[in-house]
Amino acid sequence: MILIKRVYEAQARSDGKRFLVERLWPRGVRKETLEGVPWLKDVAPSTALRTWFGHQVERWDEFRKRYEEELAANREAWEPLLAASRRGAITLLYSAHDVEHNGALVLQDFLRRQR
């Protein structure tokens, strides 16, 4: 099972293994809060793509397409997530305010298709 959750939400038993999948460290989150949580910067959208998207909903479909192209070209970044998901539940932690338009959703869908 591959879940997603805002990094600001409390940890739950059902989260399984948690991974931070953001290019930048989340604002207001102390490093101690996520101690033991692997930070996989390279699986996040590139800085150029993230900047271009700017959380503009009208760019969502194109963002998804471009991010999936980045993921397809960077298997070594997401393979550890896929391997962990085969052993049990994982949760992809993200920091975006928009719960319907964020990179973690794209990554979750991408990983599910890889399984």
Secondary structure, 3 states (H helix, E strand, C coil): CEEEEECCCCCCHHHCEEEECCCCCCCCCCHHHHCCCCECHHHCCCHHHHHHHCCCHHHHHHHHHHHHHHHHCCHHHHHHHHHHHHHCCEEEEECCCCCCCCHHHHHHHHHHHHC
